[in-house]
Amino acid sequence: MKRLSLIIVCFLLSWSACAVEVEGVQLSEKLNVGDHDLVLNGAGVRTRFVFLDMYVAALYLAEKQGSSDAILASNGEKRMALHMLSDVSSETLSKSFYRTIALNLTPAELAALDVQLKQLGVLFGMMSEATKGDVITMNYLPGRGTEINFNDVTIGVIEGAAFNSALLRVWLGIKPVQDGLKKKLLGGQ
């Protein structure tokens, strides 16, 4: 009996050391993307209209990084995970992403990504609606592109490192979707 209790205690201690909780969402401290292990760089809640929690965003990198410029310039594997806390239409998500990307790029940079941004809109359209409990992951895989997943099902891949950098600017750009969320994704409290 003592041995079973000890095993249970060890399991619970190891589990709590490997997970972080944000707004009731359990986030792994480490995970694998492609062939590489990534660590949780930071996580926070995207709030809209001050009172509506939309999603928990979690950024995973090869190693912890506190500089958005360094993250955006990096060509290594990355994951941005959105754990939905509210129901949001794919159209709302798509427009929000596009608007924030446009705020963070020059007109020439935006024009150069026109095909990829249209593809992102099509992929979001395939989701129809993201409801509470759904998870959207965006994995950057060098040489392949940004893999968009909805509830662990890959719905498409968008080519190019420039697209992934533009996408991450939604949260890490000079004009992010939410300043406090940017700070948390960069490991701040």
C-alpha positions, 0 to 999 in steps of 0.5 A: 500500500505504501508503495502504491501511495508513493507511486501516485505521489511521484506521478502527481508531482511529476505531472504538476511540474510538467504543466502550467495552468492558465484560465483552467487550460493545462499547458505542457511545459515541453512538447515535440513539433516536427523532430524537435522538442520545444519549451513553453516560452510564455502564455496568456489570455487574449481578452476582447472588450475588457470582459470577454476572454477569447483564448489562451495563447501559448508560444513554444520555442526551441529555447526560451527567448525574451525578445520578439525580434529574435523570435521573429527572425528565428528560422527554427521550429515554433508553435503558437497554440490558441485554446478557445475560451469563447465561441468565435466565428472563423470570419471574426478570427480571419479578419482579426488576424489580417487586421493585426498583420496589416498593422505590423507590415509595410504595404509592400510586405503585405502585398508580397504575402497576399497569396498566403493571407488568402490561403489563411482565410480559406483555412479558417473558413474550413473551421467554420467556428471555433468553440470553447474547448477547441484548439488551433495550433500553428506550427512552423516547420522550416522548409515546409511552412506553417502547418495549421491544425484544428483540434489536432487535425492538419487543415493545411500548410502555408509556405514561407518563413516570411508568412510565419513571421507575419503571423507571429506579429499578431501577438509579437509585433510592434502593434500586437493584438494585445500588449499584455498578452505580448508581454506574457508570451515573451515570458513576462508576468 
